[in-house]
Amino acid sequence: MNPIRLAKSWINYRRTVAELGGLSNHALSDIGITRYDIRNIAARSFR
């Protein structure tokens, strides 16, 4: 993976973690995920 693509993927990962982490537990529950799932979901954008 080239460095630019790697950097963009990392930025997307961090953005996803931050956005989902900012949601309340109730909002996360409404979309069917838990706080435990956030990093796994964000890791999908890192690939």
Buried (B, 14 or more C-beta within 10 A) or exposed (E): EEEEEEEEBEEBBEEBBEEBEEBEEEEBEEEEBEEEEBBEEBEEBBE
